[in-house]
């Protein structure tokens, strides 16, 4: 019988997946359907939503960063000022076509009080502006894709001009004495609806910046109710979710309660609605996903419901409940403009969960792994019996434990999966914090464990490790990478994947731009590298 293979169960690695704080679909005008998933540490994952979710890339957040909210923008119509620049209709059509063909824009913000626009190709910030009001709790793009409304800690709604690739502060609305927790635009962009920490839902006039209406929620105990989520349906109906676990549908004309549901047993943190405004999903601290459907004349509302007399008797009903997560759900996104109507949820349990929204709650979800799908966080040195782990901008190194040697006789008698007696446990050898501005994109270790490579968005770095009884000494290898490891016209030097060859003479580098380079490192001790 051949000698069996020993399998190490490495429970000592302490990688901590990050909670999901925001999920946003790219606008329907974008040719390729994207979904952005924002993690608590500032990392943003980009997924393709054509069919099932497919992971594409990760935009690394800044070290010790924060992310609370995301917003996409894709302007497809010329503004009034732009129209005056063109004399003929043909010129206007050509300019509109150029707008439509542009890539979508992605914005993020968090407790660090900075609004960042990201370059989706280079994975770096494209522009950044101060929020002028402290921590940012929420933001939303208007339906014309020309303005960004931001809710801040100081109780102001601030508008930013995002036309023609700009990100410029425009003006702020009247102040309230509580932080703004949620924000949504009406479909005609004439009003903005906010939820705040003083237990009120407010309607704001976007022209004057003044409050047009206020709807106050009752308290439960001494503390005011927190309005964590608001959304506005195409019909104008306002929907709010609060810290009492209630989902409330408000009349947008009279500003009174239409219907009030005790949807969850704890705070409602997020809401999502389909494009028709006939289905609303809610979830939160109680991790159930709850579905509400609009019924007219006893039947589910449809696109032609408004033409029927029964529409006057429309009522919302709780239509389904499913538990897809084990902990708080902080983000819900619903899309109705794709081939499949996808419902995507995420939260503290770090998993991205997706399913078709129409057959809910009878559809079983797809659960994406909480670990990065492509550039894994753990690398193994097979000869050196070492494990390298990456998290944020820190690299950790362990040596594997050793088991008692087994005689040939006992080896033939042992069953598959049987545990071995360990006589030397694993050792924590090294923890190295790299001086990078952003979290690391990838890392790898050579087979012998003598070389370690890691990369952020600025480029890869190579380190040599000298192992001794007293510990591990680390030295940065200068001259790596060579200048020509990417073409001159490449706009990014960051690497998304790196691997050493088995003889440690070369390293393969896959860059952000999609180039694959093979770099000869056989003379690394002399600082000589060739591509």
Buried (B, 14 or more C-beta within 10 A) or exposed (E): EEEBEEEBEEEBBEBEBBBBBBBBBBBEBBEEBBBBBBBBBBBBBBBBBEEEBEBBBBBBBBBEBBBBBBBBBBBBEBBEEBEEEBEEEEEBEEBBEEBBEEBBBBBBBBBBBBBBBBBBBBBBBBBBBEBBBBBBBBBBBBEBBBBBBBBBBBBBBBBBBBBEEEBEBEEBBEEBEBBBBBBBBBBEBEBBBBBBBBBBBBBBBBEEBEBBBEBEBEEBEEEBBBBBBBBBBBBBBBBBBBBBBBBBBBBBEEBEEBBBBEBBEBBBBBBBBBBBBBBBBBBBBBBBBBBBBBBBBEEEBEEEBEEBEEBEEBBBEBBBBBEBBEEBBBBBBBBBEBEBBBBBBBBBBBBBBBBBBEEBBEBEBBBBEBEBBEBBBBBBBEEBBBBBBBBBBBBBBBBBBBBEEBEEEEEEEEEEEEEBEEEEEBBEBBEBEBEBBBBBBBBBBBBBBBBBBBBBBEBBBBBBBEBEEEEBEBEEBEEBBBEEBBEEEBEBBBBBBBBBBEEBEBBBBBBBBEBEBEBBBBEBEEEEBEE
